[in-house]
């Protein structure tokens, strides 16, 4: 087979180019029926052991050795680059929706470009460019959104007409196209050769590489990696990196302490043809036709074309049954829809001779994003796997970020969207993974409009009120496996119509959410927010307070019953978590964090709190149902249900009290709503949830109560300029950069994590500033909506991106939140962002290539309204008294 020939050729070239390798490998005289002898025994110990010799393992080894770590052993169970890497289509594409993926692909492209020169190993790198085709207007909008991101990152990219497509690639049928996106610097490589080149460079830098060595399991003591057990003996080590590709899940579960790596393999098909009569030029652009679900690239004068079918075939659900991936069975019936799409796109291929249909497994993850980072349960155990068929595009960048993470303790970019800790144990069920990847693989080509949700693996974690809310018209979305309400469909609305409305424009739920927001402002609404992460931390003495004071940036030594809004910062002053902590007693604290913090926050605190029997931390997320009562009449509903005084004098803002509500005792009531609106959060022991909800709804009838969902919450919090972690705040954002200096105890002379970084920012200024934008000339009914990730321009120059946005029903305008940077016009270096710099600029937001004027604010707009209203009321009341 051609693939095997290429593979052998690259092996020979690489071994010839690397004398050190020649000394290490075994004598080639061994006959095929005897086991290949291992001339070099494994070292007894190493600093790092990497498992997996594909593009990921070799990239991690290459980058670690570049950063000065030399004591590294790379183990490969078969031959280097003989797994999925060998069969990879070799397309390096930067056209990505997620910013961090785009950066990884861009770095990979630049790395591969110079790799041949650096190592002497031919990588087959050819800069061909790529053309992504659009058969519909919605697809074109999606491409324009990507193009606007690529352009501001300095990656050349343009939206082109069908005629221009035909000029760039004469064989393409353009009759059904409405446009396309051309990225001239995308490339092709031989992925196996790139892997061998990275291995060559790593080997020259001192990395030891051992083929035909299987890792059976990882040794763990006291929650840390201590070594690995292989079929050739043990190696003691401090760090282990699981780059085992589709076997990463099983390897994770084979250890003494299981590490959950949620991925699953699917078959992936592509065909190879003989050269055309007039062989295709080697620099012909790669074609990506997402509406046809296929990609097409030049291959030795012929073509290589594969795709992502609607009915994928998962495999190896029961576990591993092969070492190096042999070519799996051809399945022409299964490939037929993709072949038809190929022939529609390139009709001249009818007469072309097909060489073979390649079938190789690719691993996919539950959310279509790769997995990297340190295990939350085992220290020193790192993972890089689950590339969702984009391994060669991400290989260079992903290896770089993981190496930085290991050497420095953190990567140079915000990689939270890819962090292993975004998943919990619930995503590692084989049944869940099998069903989810059957949805994920087709989604790679599907049009991703804002606010789409996965359909598989749902109703996994639910509130006790799920059925009750569902019966009242709740429409659901999922976060960290937890079902949360988007909005409630009123009786009589066409449900089917709503569920299928997918658009970049004004959505069909606009009026529904509007009425929920109006009710929050004028009466009272209930939102089930049970998915919030909830921890209790307590001690026998003052240990809880002392440790939390050091780990959190705000002062937690407040009177019992007070709630403190605080960040959990890293050494750079960035938000690892943004949470509310209630002091329940002198020695116990109740901590509320975002839903997707459950694994990350637990691991962060566990690693930093002393292992002391007098200090306990418990995850009580599942013990409490949380109801958010929002609105001016929340106070009336609650006081009638509890017979307790809850006026502002008795129950000030940011206060927490255990109360009875209806017949139920022990309800933790907090005067906080996470929206800036008046109201209360009720944390209800789970067995009382239904009773309390029914009581609240019955009592609230006379006050106009109704259910509401997270879309209403989003609109309320964004118009009040409330930043949320995971959307606006991340590990690279500090309180100083988002106007939260008042939540930091800098003046109190207390030590806390991140303090030095914040003091430095206070003295020198910040390099980005969280800003609120109100769109000026934007027509809500007719124009494209902003969602997130839109480039922000100041006086015509790019200064940052939006992080979240929503329509404000109060202002009757769109509000976007985002960070403004100040780049030097000549050098591009970042300068300090001052209040004047923000206030003196003219701003535009770029939505899919169209710019809209925006007004910038450093404080919430609505506070102006309330001040004015209060002033009017004072004047009015004064007038009446006279």
C-alpha positions in Angstrom: 0.0 0.0 0.0 1.1 3.5 -0.8 0.7 4.6 2.8 3.0 1.8 4.0 5.6 2.7 1.3 5.6 6.3 2.4 5.9 5.2 6.0 8.9 2.9 5.3 10.6 5.6 3.2 10.2 8.2 6.0 11.6 5.6 8.5 14.7 5.0 6.4 15.3 8.7 5.8 15.0 9.5 9.5 17.2 6.7 10.7 19.8 7.6 8.1 19.7 11.3 9.3 20.1 10.3 12.9 23.3 8.4 13.8 22.4 8.4 17.5 19.2 6.6 16.7 21.2 4.0 14.6 23.2 3.2 17.7 20.1 2.8 19.8 18.0 0.7 17.5 18.3 -3.1 17.3 20.2 -5.0 14.7 18.1 -5.3 11.6 19.0 -8.9 10.9 16.3 -10.2 13.3 13.9 -12.5 11.4 10.2 -11.7 11.3 9.2 -14.7 13.4 11.5 -13.9 16.4 10.9 -11.1 18.8 13.0 -8.0 18.0 15.8 -7.7 20.6 16.1 -4.5 22.6 19.8 -3.5 22.6 19.4 -0.6 25.0 17.8 -1.3 28.3 15.4 1.1 29.8 16.8 3.7 32.3 15.9 3.0 35.9 14.7 6.5 36.4 13.9 9.7 34.5 12.3 13.1 35.2 9.6 12.6 32.6 8.1 9.5 30.9 6.0 10.2 27.8 3.8 7.4 26.5 3.0 7.6 22.8 5.2 8.2 19.8 2.7 10.0 17.6 2.6 13.7 16.7 1.5 14.6 20.3 4.2 12.6 22.2 7.0 13.7 19.9 5.8 17.3 20.1 5.8 17.3 23.9 9.3 15.7 23.9 10.5 18.3 21.4 9.2 21.3 23.3 10.3 20.0 26.8 13.8 19.4 25.5 13.8 22.9 23.9 12.9 24.4 27.3 15.8 22.7 29.0 14.4 19.5 30.4 16.7 16.7 29.2 16.0 13.7 31.4 13.1 12.5 29.3 12.1 9.0 28.1 9.6 8.6 25.3 8.0 5.1 25.1 6.1 3.8 22.0 4.3 0.5 22.1 4.8 -0.1 18.3 6.8 2.1 16.0 7.1 5.9 16.0 4.2 7.6 14.2 2.5 4.3 13.5 -0.8 5.1 15.1 -3.4 7.6 13.9 -0.5 10.0 13.0 0.5 7.7 10.2 -2.9 7.8 8.5 -3.5 11.5 9.2 -4.6 13.4 6.0 -1.8 16.0 6.7 -3.9 19.1 6.3 -2.7 22.0 8.5 -5.6 24.4 8.8 -5.9 27.5 11.0 -9.7 28.1 10.3 -11.0 27.4 13.8 -13.9 28.8 15.8 -12.2 28.6 19.2 -9.5 31.3 19.8 -7.0 28.9 21.6 -7.3 26.3 18.8 -6.7 29.0 16.2 -3.5 30.0 18.1 -2.3 26.4 18.4 -2.9 25.8 14.6 -1.1 29.0 13.7 2.0 28.0 15.8 2.0 24.5 14.4 2.0 25.9 10.9 5.0 28.1 11.6 6.8 25.3 13.4 6.4 22.8 10.6 7.6 25.4 8.1 11.1 25.5 9.5 11.3 21.9 10.9 13.0 20.4 7.8 15.7 23.1 7.9 16.2 22.5 11.7 16.3 18.7 11.6 17.3 17.6 8.1 14.2 15.4 7.9 12.0 16.0 4.9 8.5 16.8 6.3 6.7 17.3 2.9 5.7 20.8 4.0 3.9 22.6 1.1 2.1 25.9 1.5 -1.0 25.3 -0.6 -3.6 27.5 1.1 -7.1 26.3 1.8 -10.6 27.2 0.5 -13.6 26.6 2.7 -16.8 26.6 0.6 -20.2 27.9 1.6 -23.4 26.5 0.0 -25.7 28.6 2.2 -25.8 32.2 3.5 -25.6 30.9 7.1 -22.4 29.0 6.3 -21.0 32.1 4.7 -21.8 34.1 7.9 -20.0 31.4 9.9 -16.9 31.7 7.6 -17.0 35.5 7.9 -16.9 35.2 11.7 -13.8 33.0 11.5 -12.3 35.3 8.9 -12.7 38.4 11.2 -10.8 36.5 13.9 -8.0 35.3 11.6 -7.5 38.8 10.2 -7.0 40.4 13.6 -4.5 37.7 14.5 -2.4 38.6 11.6 -3.3 35.5 9.5 -4.0 36.4 5.9 -7.5 35.5 5.0 -10.3 36.7 2.7 -13.9 36.0 1.8 -14.0 35.3 -2.0 -16.7 34.8 -4.7 -17.4 31.5 -6.4 -15.7 32.8 -9.5 -12.5 33.4 -7.6 -12.8 29.8 -6.3 -12.8 28.5 -9.8 -9.7 30.6 -10.6 -7.8 29.1 -7.7 -9.0 25.5 -8.3 -10.3 24.9 -11.8 -11.7 21.4 -11.1 -14.2 22.7 -8.6 -17.9 22.8 -9.5 -19.1 26.2 -8.2 -22.7 26.3 -9.4 -24.2 25.9 -5.9 -21.8 28.1 -3.9 -22.6 31.5 -2.4 -19.0 32.3 -1.5 -15.9 30.9 0.2 -13.1 31.7 2.6 -9.5 31.6 1.3 -6.6 31.1 3.8 -3.4 31.3 1.6 -1.0 30.2 4.3 -2.6 26.9 5.2 -0.4 23.9 4.3 0.1 20.2 3.7 2.6 18.0 5.4 3.4 14.3 5.8 2.3 13.9 9.4 4.4 10.8 10.0 7.5 12.6 8.8 6.7 15.7 11.0 6.5 13.3 13.9 9.9 11.7 13.0 11.4 15.2 12.6 10.3 16.2 16.1 11.6 12.9 17.4 15.0 13.5 15.7 15.3 17.0 17.2 14.3 15.7 20.7 16.7 12.8 20.4 19.6 15.2 19.6 18.6 17.2 22.7 19.0 14.2 24.9 15.6 12.6 24.9 15.7 8.8 25.0 13.2 7.1 22.6 12.3 3.4 23.0 10.0 1.7 20.5 8.1 -1.6 21.1 7.8 -0.8 24.7 4.3 -0.9 26.3 3.3 0.9 29.4 1.0 -1.3 31.5 0.2 1.2 34.2 1.4 4.2 36.1 2.6 3.9 39.7 1.1 6.4 42.2 2.0 7.1 45.8 0.2 9.7 48.0 -1.6 11.1 45.0 1.5 11.7 42.9 3.2 9.9 40.0 6.2 7.9 41.1 6.9 5.7 38.1 5.7 3.5 35.2 5.5 -0.2 34.8 6.3 -1.4 31.3 6.7 -4.8 29.6 10.4 -4.2 29.9 10.6 -3.2 33.6 9.9 -0.2 35.8 11.1 3.4 35.4 10.9 5.8 38.4 9.7 9.2 37.3 8.2 12.5 38.6 6.0 13.3 35.6 4.1 11.1 33.3 2.5 12.3 30.0 -0.3 10.3 28.5 -0.2 10.9 24.7 -1.6 7.4 23.9 -4.2 8.8 21.4 -7.2 6.5 21.2 -5.7 4.3 23.9 -5.4 7.2 26.4 -8.8 6.4 28.0 -7.7 2.8 28.8 -4.2 3.8 29.9 -5.8 6.3 32.3 -8.0 3.6 33.8 -5.2 1.0 34.1 -3.3 2.8 36.9 -3.6 2.3 40.6 -5.4 5.6 40.8 -7.7 6.0 37.7 -7.4 9.1 35.6 -10.5 9.9 33.5 -9.7 10.9 30.0 -13.0 11.1 28.1 -12.5 10.2 24.5 -13.6 7.4 22.1 -12.5 6.3 18.7 -14.5 6.3 15.5 -13.6 5.0 12.1 -12.5 7.7 9.7 -12.5 7.1 5.9 -10.7 8.8 3.1 -9.8 7.6 -0.5 -6.6 7.9 -2.5 -6.6 8.0 -6.3 -4.0 7.4 -8.9 -2.6 10.6 -10.5 -4.8 12.5 -12.9 -4.0 12.5 -16.7 -2.7 16.0 -16.0 -1.3 15.5 -12.5 -2.6 18.1 -10.0 -0.1 20.8 -9.1 1.4 20.2 -5.7 0.5 23.7 -4.5 -3.2 23.5 -5.4 -5.3 24.7 -2.5 -7.0 22.2 -0.2 -10.8 22.3 -0.4 -13.0 22.0 2.6 -16.7 21.6 1.8 -18.4 21.5 5.2 -21.9 21.5 3.6 -20.9 18.5 1.6 -19.1 17.1 4.7 -15.8 16.5 2.8 -12.3 17.7 2.3 -10.1 17.3 -0.8 -6.4 17.7 -1.1 -3.7 17.0 -3.7 -1.9 13.7 -3.2 1.0 12.8 -5.5 -0.8 14.2 -8.6 -4.1 12.6 -7.6 -6.4 13.4 -4.8 -7.0 12.4 -1.2 -10.6 13.0 0.0 -12.3 12.1 3.2 -15.1 13.5 5.4 -17.3 13.3 8.4 -20.4 11.3 7.7 -23.7 11.7 9.5 -23.7 8.1 10.8 -20.2 7.4 12.1 -19.0 4.0 13.3 -17.6 4.1 16.8 -15.1 1.3 17.6 -13.1 -0.3 20.4 -15.8 0.4 22.9 -14.9 -2.8 24.7 -11.2 -2.0 24.7 -8.0 -2.4 22.8 -7.5 -5.2 20.4 -4.7 -4.1 18.2 -1.3 -2.6 18.6 -0.3 -0.5 15.6 -3.4 0.4 13.7 -3.6 -1.9 10.7 -5.8 -0.8 7.9 -9.3 -1.6 9.0 -12.0 -2.9 6.7 -12.9 -0.9 3.6 -16.6 0.0 3.7 -17.7 1.4 0.4 -21.4 1.4 1.2 -20.7 3.5 4.3 -18.4 5.9 2.3 -21.0 6.3 -0.6 -22.6 9.6 0.6 -19.1 11.2 0.9 -18.1 9.8 -2.5 -21.3 11.3 -4.1 -20.5 14.7 -2.5 -16.9 14.5 -3.9 -18.2 13.7 -7.4 -20.7 16.6 -7.2 -17.9 19.0 -6.2 -15.3 17.6 -8.8 -17.3 16.1 -11.6 -14.2 15.4 -13.7 -13.2 12.7 -11.3 -15.7 10.2 -12.7 -13.1 8.6 -14.9 -10.4 8.6 -12.2 -9.0 5.4 -10.9 -9.2 4.9 -7.2 -6.2 3.4 -5.5 -7.7 2.5 -2.1 -10.2 3.5 0.6 -8.3 4.1 3.9 -10.1 3.4 7.2 -8.3 4.5 10.3 -9.6 5.3 13.8 -9.6 8.9 15.1 -10.4 9.8 18.7 -13.1 12.3 19.6 -14.1 14.0 22.8 -17.5 14.9 24.3 -17.3 18.6 23.3 -15.2 18.5 20.1 -12.2 20.2 21.9 -9.0 18.4 22.6 -7.9 17.3 26.1 -4.7 18.7 27.8 -3.5 19.4 31.3 -2.8 17.8 34.6 -5.0 15.2 36.2 -7.1 16.6 39.1 -6.6 13.4 41.1 -2.9 12.5 40.4 -0.2 15.1 40.7 2.4 15.0 37.9 0.1 13.0 35.5 -0.3 15.1 32.3 -2.5 14.3 29.3 -2.5 15.4 25.7 -5.0 13.5 23.5 -8.4 13.5 21.8 -7.7 15.7 18.8 -11.1 15.3 17.0 -9.3 14.7 13.7 -7.2 17.9 13.9 -4.1 16.3 15.4 -1.6 17.6 12.8 -3.1 21.2 13.0 -2.8 21.3 16.8 0.3 19.1 17.3 2.9 21.8 17.5 0.9 24.3 19.5 -0.6 21.7 21.9 2.9 20.2 22.6 4.2 23.7 23.3 1.4 24.6 25.8 1.7 21.3 27.6 5.5 21.7 27.9 5.1 25.2 29.3 2.5 23.9 31.7 4.9 21.2 33.0 8.0 23.5 33.2 6.5 26.8 34.4 3.4 25.5 36.2 1.1 27.2 33.7 0.9 27.7 29.9 1.4 31.0 28.2 -2.2 31.2 27.0 -5.6 30.6 28.6 -6.2 26.9 27.8 -9.2 26.4 30.0 -11.5 25.4 27.0 -9.1 22.4 26.6 -8.3 21.7 30.2 -9.0 18.0 31.3 -10.6 19.5 34.5 -13.5 20.8 32.5 -14.8 17.2 32.6 -16.0 15.3 35.7 -16.2 11.5 36.2 -19.6 11.5 34.7 -18.2 12.0 31.2 -16.2 8.8 31.3 -19.0 6.3 31.0 -18.2 4.2 27.9 -21.9 4.3 26.9 -22.0 8.1 27.2 -18.8 8.4 25.2 -20.0 6.0 22.5 -23.3 7.9 22.0 -21.7 11.3 22.3 -18.9 10.7 19.7 -21.6 9.5 17.2 -23.0 13.0 17.5 -19.7 14.9 17.7 -18.1 13.5 14.5 -20.9 14.8 12.2 -20.9 18.1 14.2 -17.4 18.8 12.9 -19.0 19.8 9.6 -22.4 20.9 10.9 -23.2 24.6 11.0 -22.5 25.8 14.6 -24.9 28.7 15.2 -24.8 30.4 18.6 -26.4 28.6 21.6 -26.5 25.1 20.0 -26.7 22.2 22.4 -25.6 18.5 22.3 -28.6 16.1 22.0 -26.9 12.9 23.3 -25.9 12.1 26.9 -28.5 14.4 28.3 -30.7 14.3 31.5 -27.7 13.0 33.3 -27.5 15.5 36.3 -30.8 17.1 37.0 -32.4 19.2 39.8 -35.2 17.5 41.8 -37.5 20.1 40.1 -36.6 18.9 36.5 -40.0 17.2 35.8 -41.9 20.0 37.4 -40.2 22.7 35.3 -40.3 20.5 32.1 -44.0 20.2 32.4 -44.3 24.0 32.5 -42.5 24.4 29.2 -38.8 24.6 30.2 -36.3 24.4 27.3 -33.0 22.9 28.5 -29.3 23.4 27.9 -26.5 21.5 29.5 -23.4 22.7 31.5 -20.9 20.2 33.0 -23.5 17.5 32.5 -26.2 19.5 34.5 -29.5 20.4 32.9 -30.3 24.1 33.1 -33.3 26.0 31.8 -32.8 28.4 28.9 -36.3 29.9 29.0 -39.9 28.8 29.4 -42.2 28.4 26.4 -45.6 30.0 27.2 -48.7 27.8 26.6 -49.9 28.0 23.0 -46.5 28.7 21.4 -45.3 26.5 18.6 -42.8 24.4 20.4 -41.3 22.6 17.4 -40.8 25.9 15.6 -38.8 27.2 18.6 -36.7 24.1 19.1 -35.5 24.2 15.5 -34.8 27.9 15.2 -31.1 28.3 14.6 -29.8 31.6 13.4 -27.1 34.2 13.6 -29.8 36.9 13.6 -32.6 37.7 16.1 -33.7 34.4 17.6 -37.3 33.2 18.0 -37.0 33.2 21.8 -36.4 37.0 21.8 -39.9 38.0 23.1 -40.1 35.1 25.6 -36.9 36.1 27.3 -38.0 39.7 27.1 -41.1 38.9 29.2 -39.0 36.9 31.7 -36.6 39.9 32.1 -39.6 42.3 32.5 -41.0 40.1 35.3 -37.6 40.1 37.0 -37.6 43.9 36.9 -41.2 44.5 37.9 -42.5 41.5 39.9 -40.6 38.3 40.9 -39.1 35.4 39.0 -37.7 32.0 40.1 -34.6 30.5 38.4 -33.4 27.0 39.3 -29.6 27.4 39.7 -28.9 24.1 41.4 -26.0 23.4 39.1 -23.7 25.8 40.9 -20.7 24.2 42.6 -21.1 24.2 46.4 -18.3 23.4 48.9 -18.3 23.5 52.7 -15.0 24.2 54.4 -14.7 23.9 58.2 -12.2 23.3 60.9 -12.0 22.6 64.7 -10.0 25.8 65.3 -9.1 28.8 63.1 -7.4 26.7 60.4 -10.2 27.2 57.9 -10.2 31.0 58.1 -6.3 31.2 58.1 -6.0 29.0 55.0 -8.9 30.7 53.1 -7.5 34.1 53.9 -4.3 33.1 52.1 -6.1 31.4 49.1 -8.7 34.1 48.4 -8.2 37.8 47.6 -11.0 39.4 49.6 -11.2 39.6 53.4 -13.1 36.6 54.7 -12.8 37.6 58.4 -16.3 39.1 58.4 -19.1 38.7 61.0 -20.9 35.4 60.9 -23.8 35.6 58.4 -22.0 37.8 55.8 -21.4 36.9 52.2 -18.1 37.9 50.5 -17.6 38.1 46.7 -14.0 37.0 46.1 -11.6 35.7 43.6 -9.4 32.6 44.0 -6.3 33.9 42.3 -3.1 32.4 40.9 0.4 33.8 41.4 0.0 36.1 38.4 -3.2 37.6 40.0 -5.5 35.9 37.5 -8.8 34.4 38.4 -8.7 30.6 38.9 -12.2 30.9 40.2 -14.7 33.7 41.0 -17.0 32.8 43.9 -19.2 33.9 46.8 -18.3 32.7 50.3 -20.8 32.8 53.2 -19.4 32.6 56.7 -21.8 30.2 58.4 -20.1 30.2 61.8 -16.7 31.2 63.2 -15.2 28.0 61.8 -17.2 27.1 58.8 -17.7 28.6 55.3 -20.1 27.9 52.4 -18.6 28.5 49.0 -20.6 28.9 45.8 -18.7 28.7 42.4 -19.7 28.4 38.7 -21.0 25.1 37.5 -17.9 24.1 35.6 -15.6 24.7 38.5 -16.6 21.5 40.3 -13.4 19.6 39.4 -11.0 22.4 38.8 -11.8 24.3 42.1 -11.7 21.1 44.2 -8.3 20.1 42.7 -6.9 23.7 43.2 -8.0 23.8 46.9 -7.0 20.2 47.6 -3.5 20.8 46.4 -3.1 24.0 48.5 -5.0 23.2 51.7 -2.9 21.4 54.3 -3.6 17.7 54.7 -4.9 18.2 58.2 -7.5 16.1 60.0 -8.8 19.2 61.8 -9.7 20.9 58.4 -12.4 19.4 56.2 -13.7 20.3 52.8 -16.9 18.7 51.4 -18.5 18.9 48.0 -22.2 19.5 48.8 -23.3 20.4 45.3 -25.8 17.6 45.2 -27.1 18.2 48.7 -28.7 21.6 47.9 -31.2 22.8 45.3 -30.7 26.5 44.6 -33.5 28.8 43.7 -32.9 32.3 42.7 -35.8 34.7 43.6 -35.2 37.8 41.5 -37.3 41.0 41.5 -38.7 43.7 43.7 -41.5 41.5 45.1 -39.1 38.6 46.1 -39.0 40.2 49.6 -42.8 40.0 49.9 -42.9 36.4 48.8 -40.2 35.3 51.2 -41.4 37.3 54.2 -44.9 35.7 53.9 -43.4 32.2 53.7 -41.0 32.6 56.6 -42.8 34.9 59.0 -39.3 36.5 59.6 -38.4 40.1 59.1 -36.3 40.4 55.9 -36.5 44.1 55.3 -33.1 45.7 54.4 -32.6 46.7 58.1 -32.9 43.0 59.3 -31.5 41.4 56.1 -28.9 43.7 54.5 -27.3 43.1 51.1 -24.8 40.2 51.0 -26.2 38.5 54.1 -26.8 34.8 54.8 -29.3 33.4 57.3 -30.7 29.9 58.0 -34.5 30.2 57.9 -37.7 28.2 57.6 -39.6 28.5 54.3 -43.0 27.0 54.5 -42.7 23.8 56.5 -39.0 23.3 55.6 -36.2 24.1 58.0 -32.5 24.8 57.4 -32.9 26.8 54.2 -29.8 29.0 53.6 -31.1 32.3 52.3 -28.7 34.8 50.9 -29.4 38.4 49.8 -27.6 38.0 46.4 -28.9 37.2 42.9 -25.8 37.3 40.7 -27.6 39.8 38.5 -27.4 43.1 40.3 -31.2 43.0 40.7 -32.8 42.8 44.2 -33.7 39.3 45.5 -32.5 36.2 47.3 -30.8 32.9 46.7 -32.4 30.0 48.5 -30.1 27.0 49.2 -32.6 24.2 50.0 -31.7 20.7 51.4 -32.6 18.5 48.4 -35.5 16.6 50.1 -37.4 19.9 50.7 -36.8 21.3 47.2 -40.2 20.4 45.7 -42.1 21.6 48.8 -40.3 25.0 48.9 -40.7 25.5 45.1 -44.4 24.8 45.3 -44.8 27.1 48.3 -42.9 29.9 46.6 -45.0 29.5 43.4 -48.3 29.4 45.2 -47.5 32.4 47.5 -46.1 34.3 44.5 -49.2 34.1 42.4 -50.6 37.3 43.8 -47.3 39.1 43.1 -47.2 37.9 39.4 -44.5 35.3 39.9 -43.2 33.2 37.0 -40.4 30.9 36.1 -37.4 32.2 34.2 -34.2 30.7 32.7 -30.5 31.5 32.2 -31.1 33.6 29.1 -32.9 36.2 31.2 -30.2 35.9 33.8 -27.5 36.6 31.1 -29.3 39.7 29.8 -29.7 41.1 33.4 -26.1 40.4 34.4 -24.6 41.8 31.2 -26.5 45.1 31.3 -25.3 45.5 34.9 -21.7 44.9 33.8 -21.3 41.7 35.9 -18.4 39.6 34.7 -18.8 35.8 34.8 -15.9 33.3 35.2 -15.3 31.1 32.1 -16.8 33.7 29.8 -15.3 37.0 30.8 -12.8 36.1 33.6 -10.0 33.6 33.3 -6.6 32.7 34.7 -5.1 35.6 32.8 -7.5 38.3 34.0 -6.9 40.1 37.3 -9.3 42.0 39.6 -7.4 45.2 38.6 -8.2 44.7 34.9 -12.0 44.3 35.4 -12.7 47.1 38.0 -12.8 44.9 41.0 -10.1 46.5 43.2 -12.7 46.9 45.9 -12.9 43.1 46.2 -9.2 42.8 47.1 -7.7 43.2 50.6 -4.5 45.0 49.4 -4.6 47.6 52.2 -5.1 45.2 55.0 -1.5 44.0 55.3 -2.5 40.3 54.8 -0.6 37.9 52.6 -2.6 36.2 49.9 -1.9 34.4 46.6 -1.5 36.8 43.7 -0.8 39.8 46.0 2.6 40.8 44.5 1.2 40.7 40.9 -1.7 43.0 42.0 0.5 45.4 43.8 2.7 45.7 40.7 -0.4 46.4 38.6 -1.7 49.0 41.1 1.7 50.8 40.8 2.3 50.4 37.0 -1.2 50.2 35.6 -3.0 47.5 33.6 -2.5 46.3 30.0 -6.1 45.5 29.3 -9.3 46.8 30.7 -12.8 45.2 31.0 -15.2 47.5 29.1 -18.9 47.6 28.4 -20.0 48.5 24.9 -23.5 49.6 23.8 -24.1 49.1 20.1 -25.3 52.4 18.5 -26.3 51.9 14.9 -27.4 48.2 15.2 -30.9 47.1 14.1 -31.9 44.2 16.4 -34.5 42.9 13.9 -32.4 43.1 10.7 -28.7 43.0 11.6 -26.5 40.0 12.6 -26.3 39.7 16.4 -23.1 39.8 18.4 -22.5 36.7 20.5 -18.9 36.6 21.7 -15.4 36.7 20.2 -16.2 39.7 18.0 -13.1 42.0 17.3 -13.3 45.5 18.9 -11.8 48.4 17.0 -10.9 51.8 18.5 -10.3 54.7 16.1 -10.1 52.1 13.4 -7.4 49.9 15.1 -8.0 46.5 16.6 -7.8 46.6 20.4 -9.4 43.3 21.7 -12.4 41.0 21.5 -15.8 40.7 23.1 -16.2 38.0 25.8 -19.9 37.9 26.1 -22.9 39.8 24.9 -26.7 40.1 25.3 -29.6 42.2 24.3 -30.5 44.6 27.1 -34.3 44.9 27.2 -33.9 47.9 29.5 -31.7 49.9 27.2 -33.3 48.4 24.1 -29.8 47.9 22.7 -27.2 45.2 22.5 -24.6 45.2 25.2 -21.2 43.6 24.6 -18.5 43.1 27.3 -14.9 42.7 26.4 -11.3 43.7 27.0 -9.6 46.7 25.5 -5.8 46.6 24.9 -3.5 49.4 23.9 -1.0 48.3 21.2 1.8 50.6 20.1 1.1 51.7 16.5 4.7 51.1 15.4 6.0 48.2 17.4 2.7 46.4 18.4 3.9 46.1 22.0 1.3 46.4 24.7 1.0 49.7 26.6 -0.8 50.6 29.8 -4.6 51.2 29.3 -5.8 54.3 31.1 -9.3 55.5 31.8 -8.7 58.3 29.4 -7.6 55.9 26.7 -10.9 54.1 27.0 -13.1 57.2 27.2 -11.5 59.1 24.4 -11.8 56.5 21.7 -14.4 55.9 18.9 -15.4 52.3 19.0 -16.7 49.7 16.5 -17.6 46.0 17.0 -17.0 43.8 14.0 -19.8 41.2 13.5 -18.9 38.8 10.7 -17.1 41.5 8.7 -19.6 44.3 9.3 -18.7 47.1 11.8 -21.1 48.7 14.1 -20.5 51.8 16.2 -20.4 51.3 19.9 -20.3 53.5 23.1 -17.7 52.4 25.7 -18.4 52.5 29.4 -16.3 51.6 32.4 -19.3 51.4 34.8 -22.8 49.9 34.3 -25.2 52.0 32.3 -28.2 51.1 34.6 -26.6 52.8 37.6 -27.1 56.1 35.8 -30.8 55.3 35.4 -31.2 54.4 39.1 -29.3 57.5 40.2 -31.5 59.7 38.0 -34.6 57.9 39.1 -33.7 58.3 42.8 -32.9 62.0 42.2 -36.3 62.5 40.5 -38.0 60.7 43.4 -36.3 62.9 46.0 -37.3 66.0 44.1 -40.8 64.8 43.7 -41.2 63.9 47.3 -39.8 67.2 48.3 -42.3 69.0 46.1 -45.2 67.0 47.6 -44.2 67.8 51.1 -44.2 71.5 50.3 
